[in-house]
Amino acid sequence: MGKKIKFGITAPVPGESVEGLIKFAADAENAGFDTVWFPDHVVFMAKRLTPEVWSVITAASMKTSSVIMGTVGDSHRMHPAVFAHRLATVDHVSNGPTRPWSISRLCWRGRAWCSSCPAGWA
């Protein structure tokens, strides 16, 4: 018949602590969400904590097993070699595989390959 509808949620960034974001990802997985998205930008206009999201995704991957975690951010801010190194680390910590998806935005999907856009997860 048709594809299963998937549901995602955006993490409360900026403003939440790193520990709170890790718990948020685990709670989202336990609640049945398919994806958790972490906004990533260096110039949020909030006077609140804004952690670097790939570090949060790495830590959250140690507390989750099936939820897809991704970021909506500015991939051009990072040198490609630094970004590749960061993804390799996430891949190692999470028992991967890790794959980037890019159309000026990036996402991360642990344990499976993204065959198209986020709206059509395989």
C-alpha positions as CSV (number, residue, x, y, z in Angstrom):
1,M,0.0,0.0,0.0
2,G,1.6,3.3,1.1
3,K,4.6,4.3,3.1
4,K,4.3,4.6,6.8
5,I,4.0,8.2,8.1
6,K,7.0,9.3,10.2
7,F,7.0,11.9,12.9
8,G,9.7,14.2,14.1
9,I,10.2,16.8,16.8
10,T,12.5,19.8,17.2
11,A,14.7,20.0,20.3
12,P,14.4,23.1,22.5
13,V,17.6,24.9,21.3
14,P,18.6,27.5,22.4
15,G,18.0,27.4,26.1
16,E,18.2,23.7,27.2
17,S,21.2,22.2,28.9
18,V,23.2,19.5,27.2
19,E,21.9,17.0,29.7
20,G,18.4,18.1,29.0
21,L,18.9,17.8,25.3
22,I,20.2,14.2,25.7
23,K,17.2,13.4,27.8
24,F,14.9,15.1,25.3
25,A,16.2,12.8,22.5
26,A,15.8,9.6,24.6
27,D,12.3,10.7,25.7
28,A,11.4,11.4,22.1
29,E,12.6,7.9,21.1
30,N,10.6,6.3,23.9
31,A,7.5,8.3,22.9
32,G,7.7,6.8,19.4
33,F,9.1,9.8,17.4
34,D,11.1,8.8,14.4
35,T,13.4,11.9,14.2
36,V,14.8,14.6,16.5
37,W,16.0,17.8,14.9
38,F,18.5,20.1,16.6
39,P,18.7,23.7,15.2
40,D,22.3,24.7,14.8
41,H,23.5,28.3,14.3
42,V,26.3,30.3,15.9
43,V,24.3,33.5,16.1
44,F,21.1,32.7,17.9
45,M,19.8,35.9,19.3
46,A,18.9,34.3,22.7
47,K,20.9,35.1,25.8
48,R,20.7,31.4,26.7
49,L,22.9,28.3,26.3
50,T,23.3,27.2,22.7
51,P,25.4,24.0,22.6
52,E,27.2,22.8,19.5
53,V,24.6,20.2,18.2
54,W,27.0,17.6,16.7
55,S,28.5,17.1,20.1
56,V,24.9,16.8,21.6
57,I,24.0,14.3,18.8
58,T,27.1,12.3,19.6
59,A,26.3,12.2,23.3
60,A,22.6,11.4,22.6
61,S,23.5,8.6,20.3
62,M,24.9,6.8,23.3
63,K,21.5,6.9,25.0
64,T,19.3,6.1,22.0
65,S,19.2,3.2,19.6
66,S,16.7,3.9,16.8
67,V,15.7,7.6,16.7
68,I,17.1,9.5,13.7
69,M,18.9,12.6,14.9
70,G,19.7,15.5,12.5
71,T,20.6,19.1,12.4
72,V,19.3,22.0,10.4
73,G,22.3,24.3,10.2
74,D,24.8,26.0,8.1
75,S,27.2,23.4,6.6
76,H,29.3,26.0,5.0
77,R,30.6,27.2,8.4
78,M,32.8,24.1,8.7
79,H,35.8,22.9,6.7
80,P,34.9,19.7,4.9
81,A,37.8,17.8,6.5
82,V,36.7,18.9,10.0
83,F,33.1,18.0,9.3
84,A,34.2,14.5,7.9
85,H,36.2,14.0,11.1
86,R,33.2,15.0,13.2
87,L,30.9,12.6,11.4
88,A,33.5,9.7,11.7
89,T,33.5,10.3,15.4
90,V,29.7,10.2,15.6
91,D,29.7,7.1,13.5
92,H,32.2,5.4,15.9
93,V,30.4,6.4,19.1
94,S,27.0,5.4,17.8
95,N,28.1,2.2,16.1
96,G,27.0,3.9,12.8
97,P,26.7,4.0,10.0
98,T,26.5,7.8,9.7
99,R,25.6,9.5,6.4
100,P,25.3,13.2,5.6
101,W,22.4,14.5,3.5
102,S,22.9,17.9,2.0
103,I,21.0,20.5,0.1
104,S,22.6,23.3,1.9
105,R,21.4,21.6,5.1
106,L,22.7,18.4,6.7
107,C,21.2,15.6,8.7
108,W,22.4,12.5,10.4
109,R,20.7,9.1,10.4
110,G,22.2,6.4,12.5
111,R,21.9,2.8,11.5
112,A,20.4,3.3,8.1
113,W,20.8,5.3,4.9
114,C,18.6,8.2,3.9
115,S,17.4,7.5,0.4
116,S,15.9,10.9,-0.3
117,C,14.8,14.0,1.5
118,P,13.8,14.1,5.2
119,A,10.1,14.1,4.2
120,G,10.6,10.7,2.6
121,W,12.8,8.7,5.0
122,A,13.3,5.2,3.6
